[in-house]
Amino acid sequence: MKLAAVELILGLSGIAAAAGDAARALRLAAAGAMHLSLLAPDGAEYVEYQDVIERVKARCDAETWEQASVEGGAMTLDEVADYALSSA
C-alpha cells in the first residue's frame, strides 16, 4: 500500500513538472525519492520513477534540489499525500 502511494506521488511530481509547477514537482520528487529508497532500497524495478526524479532534478540547480530534498524528506508519507492533493 505504501509503495503504491509513493508511485502515485512520483506520478504527480511528473504532472506538476509538465504543468510548470517546478516547486511542487521538486518537493514531490524529493519526498517520493526518499520514501522509495526506504520501501524499495534496490529500486531496480522502479526505473521509470527514477526517470521522473532525474527529469525533475535536471530542471534545477544542485542547491535547489538539496533544499527540496530536505523539505520533502522531512515529510511523512501522509504529509506528502496531503501536500500532493492540496491546491497549495
Biopython code that builds the backbone (N, CA, C, O; Angstrom):
import numpy as np
from Bio.PDB.StructureBuilder import StructureBuilder

atoms = [
    (1, "MET", "N", (0.819, -1.196, 0.000)),
    (1, "MET", "CA", (0.000, 0.000, 0.000)),
    (1, "MET", "C", (0.860, 1.256, 0.000)),
    (1, "MET", "O", (0.602, 2.188, -0.761)),
    (2, "LYS", "N", (1.886, 1.283, 0.853)),
    (2, "LYS", "CA", (2.739, 2.463, 0.923)),
    (2, "LYS", "C", (3.507, 2.666, -0.379)),
    (2, "LYS", "O", (3.685, 3.797, -0.832)),
    (3, "LEU", "N", (3.956, 1.575, -0.972)),
    (3, "LEU", "CA", (4.697, 1.688, -2.220)),
    (3, "LEU", "C", (3.803, 2.242, -3.324)),
    (3, "LEU", "O", (4.257, 3.028, -4.155)),
    (4, "ALA", "N", (2.549, 1.839, -3.336)),
    (4, "ALA", "CA", (1.606, 2.380, -4.323)),
    (4, "ALA", "C", (1.420, 3.877, -4.128)),
    (4, "ALA", "O", (1.301, 4.620, -5.102)),
    (5, "ALA", "N", (1.395, 4.323, -2.883)),
    (5, "ALA", "CA", (1.264, 5.758, -2.601)),
    (5, "ALA", "C", (2.480, 6.515, -3.117)),
    (5, "ALA", "O", (2.347, 7.602, -3.678)),
    (6, "VAL", "N", (3.659, 5.945, -2.929)),
    (6, "VAL", "CA", (4.882, 6.592, -3.424)),
    (6, "VAL", "C", (4.854, 6.666, -4.947)),
    (6, "VAL", "O", (5.244, 7.681, -5.525)),
    (7, "GLU", "N", (4.399, 5.608, -5.598)),
    (7, "GLU", "CA", (4.286, 5.616, -7.060)),
    (7, "GLU", "C", (3.364, 6.740, -7.523)),
    (7, "GLU", "O", (3.670, 7.437, -8.491)),
    (8, "LEU", "N", (2.248, 6.915, -6.842)),
    (8, "LEU", "CA", (1.315, 7.985, -7.201)),
    (8, "LEU", "C", (1.936, 9.361, -6.956)),
    (8, "LEU", "O", (1.757, 10.274, -7.763)),
    (9, "ILE", "N", (2.647, 9.511, -5.872)),
    (9, "ILE", "CA", (3.303, 10.788, -5.566)),
    (9, "ILE", "C", (4.320, 11.134, -6.646)),
    (9, "ILE", "O", (4.395, 12.282, -7.084)),
    (10, "LEU", "N", (5.098, 10.153, -7.074)),
    (10, "LEU", "CA", (6.070, 10.408, -8.132)),
    (10, "LEU", "C", (5.379, 10.723, -9.452)),
    (10, "LEU", "O", (5.857, 11.551, -10.228)),
    (11, "GLY", "N", (4.262, 10.066, -9.703)),
    (11, "GLY", "CA", (3.484, 10.391, -10.901)),
    (11, "GLY", "C", (2.961, 11.820, -10.853)),
    (11, "GLY", "O", (2.977, 12.528, -11.859)),
    (12, "LEU", "N", (2.497, 12.240, -9.678)),
    (12, "LEU", "CA", (2.016, 13.615, -9.519)),
    (12, "LEU", "C", (3.163, 14.617, -9.637)),
    (12, "LEU", "O", (2.956, 15.752, -10.068)),
    (13, "SER", "N", (4.347, 14.208, -9.262)),
    (13, "SER", "CA", (5.506, 15.062, -9.452)),
    (13, "SER", "C", (5.744, 15.313, -10.939)),
    (13, "SER", "O", (6.019, 16.439, -11.354)),
    (14, "GLY", "N", (5.636, 14.269, -11.717)),
    (14, "GLY", "CA", (5.795, 14.409, -13.169)),
    (14, "GLY", "C", (4.734, 15.308, -13.764)),
    (14, "GLY", "O", (5.022, 16.100, -14.661)),
    (15, "ILE", "N", (3.521, 15.195, -13.280)),
    (15, "ILE", "CA", (2.426, 16.050, -13.762)),
    (15, "ILE", "C", (2.690, 17.498, -13.384)),
    (15, "ILE", "O", (2.498, 18.400, -14.200)),
    (16, "ALA", "N", (3.132, 17.728, -12.145)),
    (16, "ALA", "CA", (3.443, 19.094, -11.712)),
    (16, "ALA", "C", (4.551, 19.686, -12.572)),
    (16, "ALA", "O", (4.489, 20.860, -12.939)),
    (17, "ALA", "N", (5.558, 18.892, -12.895)),
    (17, "ALA", "CA", (6.648, 19.374, -13.744)),
    (17, "ALA", "C", (6.126, 19.732, -15.130)),
    (17, "ALA", "O", (6.480, 20.774, -15.681)),
    (18, "ALA", "N", (5.288, 18.872, -15.689)),
    (18, "ALA", "CA", (4.731, 19.130, -17.023)),
    (18, "ALA", "C", (3.848, 20.373, -17.025)),
    (18, "ALA", "O", (3.746, 21.067, -18.037)),
    (19, "ALA", "N", (3.213, 20.651, -15.892)),
    (19, "ALA", "CA", (2.331, 21.812, -15.786)),
    (19, "ALA", "C", (3.101, 23.091, -15.457)),
    (19, "ALA", "O", (2.516, 24.172, -15.393)),
    (20, "GLY", "N", (4.416, 22.966, -15.250)),
    (20, "GLY", "CA", (5.230, 24.140, -14.973)),
    (20, "GLY", "C", (5.324, 24.532, -13.516)),
    (20, "GLY", "O", (5.837, 25.606, -13.200)),
    (21, "ASP", "N", (4.843, 23.691, -12.625)),
    (21, "ASP", "CA", (4.918, 23.980, -11.187)),
    (21, "ASP", "C", (6.173, 23.324, -10.621)),
    (21, "ASP", "O", (6.114, 22.267, -9.993)),
    (22, "ALA", "N", (7.314, 23.980, -10.859)),
    (22, "ALA", "CA", (8.608, 23.405, -10.505)),
    (22, "ALA", "C", (8.748, 23.161, -9.009)),
    (22, "ALA", "O", (9.271, 22.122, -8.604)),
    (23, "ALA", "N", (8.296, 24.088, -8.185)),
    (23, "ALA", "CA", (8.447, 23.942, -6.728)),
    (23, "ALA", "C", (7.709, 22.700, -6.234)),
    (23, "ALA", "O", (8.254, 21.927, -5.445)),
    (24, "ARG", "N", (6.475, 22.505, -6.692)),
    (24, "ARG", "CA", (5.693, 21.331, -6.279)),
    (24, "ARG", "C", (6.347, 20.060, -6.824)),
    (24, "ARG", "O", (6.468, 19.066, -6.108)),
    (25, "ALA", "N", (6.762, 20.092, -8.069)),
    (25, "ALA", "CA", (7.395, 18.925, -8.673)),
    (25, "ALA", "C", (8.645, 18.525, -7.905)),
    (25, "ALA", "O", (8.872, 17.344, -7.646)),
    (26, "LEU", "N", (9.453, 19.513, -7.543)),
    (26, "LEU", "CA", (10.683, 19.234, -6.792)),
    (26, "LEU", "C", (10.397, 18.619, -5.431)),
    (26, "LEU", "O", (10.994, 17.609, -5.060)),
    (27, "ARG", "N", (9.496, 19.221, -4.703)),
    (27, "ARG", "CA", (9.200, 18.709, -3.357)),
    (27, "ARG", "C", (8.611, 17.300, -3.432)),
    (27, "ARG", "O", (8.990, 16.427, -2.652)),
    (28, "LEU", "N", (7.689, 17.077, -4.363)),
    (28, "LEU", "CA", (7.092, 15.747, -4.501)),
    (28, "LEU", "C", (8.129, 14.719, -4.941)),
    (28, "LEU", "O", (8.159, 13.604, -4.420)),
    (29, "ALA", "N", (8.981, 15.090, -5.900)),
    (29, "ALA", "CA", (10.013, 14.159, -6.370)),
    (29, "ALA", "C", (10.993, 13.831, -5.252)),
    (29, "ALA", "O", (11.380, 12.675, -5.081)),
    (30, "ALA", "N", (11.391, 14.838, -4.497)),
    (30, "ALA", "CA", (12.331, 14.610, -3.395)),
    (30, "ALA", "C", (11.712, 13.720, -2.324)),
    (30, "ALA", "O", (12.353, 12.787, -1.840)),
    (31, "ALA", "N", (10.479, 14.005, -1.958)),
    (31, "ALA", "CA", (9.803, 13.178, -0.953)),
    (31, "ALA", "C", (9.591, 11.767, -1.485)),
    (31, "ALA", "O", (9.812, 10.788, -0.772)),
    (32, "GLY", "N", (9.167, 11.667, -2.724)),
    (32, "GLY", "CA", (8.972, 10.348, -3.324)),
    (32, "GLY", "C", (10.263, 9.555, -3.387)),
    (32, "GLY", "O", (10.271, 8.356, -3.110)),
    (33, "ALA", "N", (11.363, 10.219, -3.754)),
    (33, "ALA", "CA", (12.661, 9.545, -3.828)),
    (33, "ALA", "C", (13.075, 9.015, -2.459)),
    (33, "ALA", "O", (13.561, 7.891, -2.339)),
    (34, "MET", "N", (12.878, 9.832, -1.435)),
    (34, "MET", "CA", (13.254, 9.408, -0.091)),
    (34, "MET", "C", (12.426, 8.198, 0.350)),
    (34, "MET", "O", (12.972, 7.217, 0.854)),
    (35, "HIS", "N", (11.111, 8.273, 0.158)),
    (35, "HIS", "CA", (10.255, 7.161, 0.587)),
    (35, "HIS", "C", (10.479, 5.927, -0.276)),
    (35, "HIS", "O", (10.409, 4.805, 0.225)),
    (36, "LEU", "N", (10.750, 6.118, -1.571)),
    (36, "LEU", "CA", (11.048, 4.977, -2.439)),
    (36, "LEU", "C", (12.325, 4.276, -1.970)),
    (36, "LEU", "O", (12.402, 3.047, -1.983)),
    (37, "SER", "N", (13.317, 5.053, -1.560)),
    (37, "SER", "CA", (14.572, 4.451, -1.095)),
    (37, "SER", "C", (14.361, 3.638, 0.177)),
    (37, "SER", "O", (15.081, 2.671, 0.423)),
    (38, "LEU", "N", (13.383, 4.025, 0.981)),
    (38, "LEU", "CA", (13.090, 3.274, 2.206)),
    (38, "LEU", "C", (12.285, 2.008, 1.919)),
    (38, "LEU", "O", (12.499, 0.975, 2.553)),
    (39, "LEU", "N", (11.368, 2.091, 0.973)),
    (39, "LEU", "CA", (10.461, 0.975, 0.705)),
    (39, "LEU", "C", (11.014, -0.013, -0.319)),
    (39, "LEU", "O", (10.675, -1.196, -0.278)),
    (40, "ALA", "N", (11.842, 0.446, -1.217)),
    (40, "ALA", "CA", (12.418, -0.406, -2.252)),
    (40, "ALA", "C", (13.888, -0.036, -2.414)),
    (40, "ALA", "O", (14.266, 0.600, -3.398)),
    (41, "PRO", "N", (14.723, -0.435, -1.443)),
    (41, "PRO", "CA", (16.111, 0.020, -1.430)),
    (41, "PRO", "C", (16.901, -0.274, -2.703)),
    (41, "PRO", "O", (17.759, 0.522, -3.085)),
    (42, "ASP", "N", (16.633, -1.398, -3.368)),
    (42, "ASP", "CA", (17.395, -1.682, -4.584)),
    (42, "ASP", "C", (16.865, -0.872, -5.769)),
    (42, "ASP", "O", (17.620, -0.564, -6.692)),
    (43, "GLY", "N", (15.584, -0.527, -5.753)),
    (43, "GLY", "CA", (14.991, 0.350, -6.756)),
    (43, "GLY", "C", (15.009, -0.176, -8.179)),
    (43, "GLY", "O", (14.543, 0.511, -9.088)),
    (44, "ALA", "N", (15.531, -1.372, -8.400)),
    (44, "ALA", "CA", (15.693, -1.888, -9.760)),
    (44, "ALA", "C", (14.380, -1.957, -10.529)),
    (44, "ALA", "O", (14.353, -1.687, -11.729)),
    (45, "GLU", "N", (13.305, -2.310, -9.861)),
    (45, "GLU", "CA", (12.033, -2.450, -10.559)),
    (45, "GLU", "C", (11.288, -1.128, -10.702)),
    (45, "GLU", "O", (10.190, -1.094, -11.256)),
    (46, "TYR", "N", (11.867, -0.057, -10.215)),
    (46, "TYR", "CA", (11.203, 1.246, -10.274)),
    (46, "TYR", "C", (12.000, 2.252, -11.094)),
    (46, "TYR", "O", (12.039, 3.442, -10.782)),
    (47, "VAL", "N", (12.630, 1.750, -12.145)),
    (47, "VAL", "CA", (13.468, 2.588, -13.003)),
    (47, "VAL", "C", (12.678, 3.740, -13.595)),
    (47, "VAL", "O", (13.203, 4.847, -13.717)),
    (48, "GLU", "N", (11.421, 3.503, -13.968)),
    (48, "GLU", "CA", (10.622, 4.583, -14.566)),
    (48, "GLU", "C", (10.430, 5.745, -13.597)),
    (48, "GLU", "O", (10.339, 6.895, -14.027)),
    (49, "TYR", "N", (10.369, 5.467, -12.319)),
    (49, "TYR", "CA", (10.228, 6.541, -11.343)),
    (49, "TYR", "C", (11.545, 7.262, -11.126)),
    (49, "TYR", "O", (11.564, 8.460, -10.843)),
    (50, "GLN", "N", (12.645, 6.535, -11.256)),
    (50, "GLN", "CA", (13.947, 7.194, -11.191)),
    (50, "GLN", "C", (14.070, 8.183, -12.357)),
    (50, "GLN", "O", (14.679, 9.243, -12.215)),
    (51, "ASP", "N", (13.496, 7.834, -13.495)),
    (51, "ASP", "CA", (13.499, 8.752, -14.647)),
    (51, "ASP", "C", (12.749, 10.038, -14.321)),
    (51, "ASP", "O", (13.207, 11.127, -14.669)),
    (52, "VAL", "N", (11.598, 9.924, -13.656)),
    (52, "VAL", "CA", (10.827, 11.107, -13.255)),
    (52, "VAL", "C", (11.669, 11.969, -12.321)),
    (52, "VAL", "O", (11.755, 13.185, -12.490)),
    (53, "ILE", "N", (12.281, 11.332, -11.347)),
    (53, "ILE", "CA", (13.106, 12.057, -10.377)),
    (53, "ILE", "C", (14.254, 12.777, -11.097)),
    (53, "ILE", "O", (14.525, 13.946, -10.823)),
    (54, "GLU", "N", (14.912, 12.085, -12.001)),
    (54, "GLU", "CA", (16.042, 12.685, -12.716)),
    (54, "GLU", "C", (15.600, 13.840, -13.615)),
    (54, "GLU", "O", (16.304, 14.845, -13.721)),
    (55, "ARG", "N", (14.441, 13.704, -14.260)),
    (55, "ARG", "CA", (13.936, 14.804, -15.099)),
    (55, "ARG", "C", (13.632, 16.037, -14.264)),
    (55, "ARG", "O", (13.925, 17.158, -14.680)),
    (56, "VAL", "N", (13.047, 15.838, -13.093)),
    (56, "VAL", "CA", (12.742, 16.974, -12.211)),
    (56, "VAL", "C", (14.038, 17.589, -11.697)),
    (56, "VAL", "O", (14.178, 18.812, -11.671)),
    (57, "LYS", "N", (14.980, 16.753, -11.289)),
    (57, "LYS", "CA", (16.266, 17.260, -10.794)),
    (57, "LYS", "C", (16.992, 18.070, -11.864)),
    (57, "LYS", "O", (17.651, 19.063, -11.555)),
    (58, "ALA", "N", (16.871, 17.654, -13.107)),
    (58, "ALA", "CA", (17.577, 18.333, -14.199)),
    (58, "ALA", "C", (17.068, 19.755, -14.429)),
    (58, "ALA", "O", (17.747, 20.558, -15.070)),
    (59, "ARG", "N", (15.899, 20.069, -13.919)),
    (59, "ARG", "CA", (15.315, 21.397, -14.111)),
    (59, "ARG", "C", (15.770, 22.418, -13.075)),
    (59, "ARG", "O", (15.336, 23.569, -13.102)),
    (60, "CYS", "N", (16.635, 22.001, -12.169)),
    (60, "CYS", "CA", (17.074, 22.932, -11.123)),
    (60, "CYS", "C", (18.552, 22.748, -10.846)),
    (60, "CYS", "O", (19.178, 21.807, -11.335)),
    (61, "ASP", "N", (19.097, 23.649, -10.064)),
    (61, "ASP", "CA", (20.498, 23.513, -9.673)),
    (61, "ASP", "C", (20.597, 22.602, -8.449)),
    (61, "ASP", "O", (19.588, 22.260, -7.832)),
    (62, "ALA", "N", (21.810, 22.223, -8.115)),
    (62, "ALA", "CA", (22.042, 21.279, -7.018)),
    (62, "ALA", "C", (21.551, 21.817, -5.684)),
    (62, "ALA", "O", (21.020, 21.063, -4.870)),
    (63, "GLU", "N", (21.722, 23.109, -5.452)),
    (63, "GLU", "CA", (21.298, 23.704, -4.184)),
    (63, "GLU", "C", (19.777, 23.657, -4.026)),
    (63, "GLU", "O", (19.267, 23.367, -2.943)),
    (64, "THR", "N", (19.065, 23.941, -5.102)),
    (64, "THR", "CA", (17.597, 23.902, -5.056)),
    (64, "THR", "C", (17.117, 22.478, -4.805)),
    (64, "THR", "O", (16.195, 22.266, -4.018)),
    (65, "TRP", "N", (17.740, 21.494, -5.474)),
    (65, "TRP", "CA", (17.373, 20.092, -5.252)),
    (65, "TRP", "C", (17.660, 19.692, -3.814)),
    (65, "TRP", "O", (16.856, 19.002, -3.187)),
    (66, "GLU", "N", (18.789, 20.118, -3.294)),
    (66, "GLU", "CA", (19.147, 19.774, -1.916)),
    (66, "GLU", "C", (18.106, 20.331, -0.935)),
    (66, "GLU", "O", (17.693, 19.634, -0.008)),
    (67, "GLN", "N", (17.688, 21.572, -1.136)),
    (67, "GLN", "CA", (16.667, 22.179, -0.273)),
    (67, "GLN", "C", (15.352, 21.410, -0.375)),
    (67, "GLN", "O", (14.710, 21.134, 0.639)),
    (68, "ALA", "N", (14.954, 21.066, -1.598)),
    (68, "ALA", "CA", (13.727, 20.291, -1.789)),
    (68, "ALA", "C", (13.847, 18.922, -1.131)),
    (68, "ALA", "O", (12.873, 18.404, -0.584)),
    (69, "SER", "N", (15.036, 18.339, -1.185)),
    (69, "SER", "CA", (15.256, 17.035, -0.555)),
    (69, "SER", "C", (15.098, 17.116, 0.949)),
    (69, "SER", "O", (14.522, 16.224, 1.571)),
    (70, "VAL", "N", (15.610, 18.187, 1.531)),
    (70, "VAL", "CA", (15.472, 18.374, 2.980)),
    (70, "VAL", "C", (14.001, 18.539, 3.341)),
    (70, "VAL", "O", (13.506, 17.892, 4.264)),
    (71, "GLU", "N", (13.306, 19.408, 2.612)),
    (71, "GLU", "CA", (11.888, 19.666, 2.895)),
    (71, "GLU", "C", (11.040, 18.431, 2.628)),
    (71, "GLU", "O", (10.243, 18.025, 3.474)),
    (72, "GLY", "N", (11.210, 17.836, 1.459)),
    (72, "GLY", "CA", (10.417, 16.657, 1.111)),
    (72, "GLY", "C", (10.752, 15.454, 1.959)),
    (72, "GLY", "O", (9.871, 14.679, 2.331)),
    (73, "GLY", "N", (12.043, 15.297, 2.268)),
    (73, "GLY", "CA", (12.476, 14.160, 3.076)),
    (73, "GLY", "C", (11.998, 14.222, 4.507)),
    (73, "GLY", "O", (11.922, 13.194, 5.181)),
    (74, "ALA", "N", (11.677, 15.402, 4.978)),
    (74, "ALA", "CA", (11.191, 15.559, 6.351)),
    (74, "ALA", "C", (9.704, 15.236, 6.473)),
    (74, "ALA", "O", (9.179, 15.124, 7.581)),
    (75, "MET", "N", (9.036, 15.087, 5.347)),
    (75, "MET", "CA", (7.589, 14.844, 5.368)),
    (75, "MET", "C", (7.292, 13.351, 5.532)),
    (75, "MET", "O", (7.947, 12.501, 4.929)),
    (76, "THR", "N", (6.303, 13.058, 6.349)),
    (76, "THR", "CA", (5.821, 11.680, 6.427)),
    (76, "THR", "C", (5.069, 11.371, 5.133)),
    (76, "THR", "O", (4.738, 12.275, 4.366)),
    (77, "LEU", "N", (4.810, 10.121, 4.905)),
    (77, "LEU", "CA", (4.074, 9.730, 3.704)),
    (77, "LEU", "C", (2.685, 10.367, 3.695)),
    (77, "LEU", "O", (2.201, 10.785, 2.643)),
    (78, "ASP", "N", (2.044, 10.443, 4.856)),
    (78, "ASP", "CA", (0.728, 11.088, 4.950)),
    (78, "ASP", "C", (0.817, 12.576, 4.620)),
    (78, "ASP", "O", (-0.047, 13.116, 3.929)),
    (79, "GLU", "N", (1.864, 13.236, 5.116)),
    (79, "GLU", "CA", (2.033, 14.663, 4.825)),
    (79, "GLU", "C", (2.289, 14.897, 3.333)),
    (79, "GLU", "O", (1.786, 15.857, 2.749)),
    (80, "VAL", "N", (3.070, 14.015, 2.735)),
    (80, "VAL", "CA", (3.337, 14.147, 1.301)),
    (80, "VAL", "C", (2.050, 13.956, 0.512)),
    (80, "VAL", "O", (1.781, 14.702, -0.429)),
    (81, "ALA", "N", (1.255, 12.962, 0.891)),
    (81, "ALA", "CA", (-0.011, 12.727, 0.200)),
    (81, "ALA", "C", (-0.936, 13.930, 0.339)),
    (81, "ALA", "O", (-1.561, 14.344, -0.637)),
    (82, "ASP", "N", (-1.031, 14.493, 1.537)),
    (82, "ASP", "CA", (-1.856, 15.698, 1.739)),
    (82, "ASP", "C", (-1.367, 16.838, 0.874)),
    (82, "ASP", "O", (-2.170, 17.527, 0.244)),
    (83, "TYR", "N", (-0.049, 17.051, 0.833)),
    (83, "TYR", "CA", (0.537, 18.105, 0.016)),
    (83, "TYR", "C", (0.248, 17.870, -1.469)),
    (83, "TYR", "O", (-0.114, 18.793, -2.198)),
    (84, "ALA", "N", (0.413, 16.627, -1.897)),
    (84, "ALA", "CA", (0.193, 16.290, -3.306)),
    (84, "ALA", "C", (-1.241, 16.564, -3.735)),
    (84, "ALA", "O", (-1.490, 16.943, -4.880)),
    (85, "LEU", "N", (-2.169, 16.376, -2.829)),
    (85, "LEU", "CA", (-3.590, 16.552, -3.153)),
    (85, "LEU", "C", (-4.101, 17.947, -2.855)),
    (85, "LEU", "O", (-5.242, 18.272, -3.183)),
    (86, "SER", "N", (-3.271, 18.779, -2.236)),
    (86, "SER", "CA", (-3.706, 20.129, -1.894)),
    (86, "SER", "C", (-3.579, 21.054, -3.108)),
    (86, "SER", "O", (-2.944, 20.710, -4.104)),
    (87, "SER", "N", (-4.183, 22.208, -3.005)),
    (87, "SER", "CA", (-4.065, 23.180, -4.087)),
    (87, "SER", "C", (-2.966, 24.206, -3.793)),
    (87, "SER", "O", (-2.762, 25.146, -4.561)),
    (88, "ALA", "N", (-2.262, 24.014, -2.671)),
    (88, "ALA", "CA", (-1.184, 24.958, -2.287)),
    (88, "ALA", "C", (0.040, 24.774, -3.143)),
    (88, "ALA", "O", (1.034, 25.478, -2.960)),
]
sb = StructureBuilder()
sb.init_structure("model")
sb.init_model(0)
sb.init_chain("A")
sb.init_seg("    ")
for serial, (resi, resn, name, xyz) in enumerate(atoms, 1):
    if name == "N":
        sb.init_residue(resn, " ", resi, " ")
    sb.init_atom(name, np.array(xyz, "f"), 0.0, 1.0, " ", f" {name:<3s}", serial, name[0])
structure = sb.get_structure()
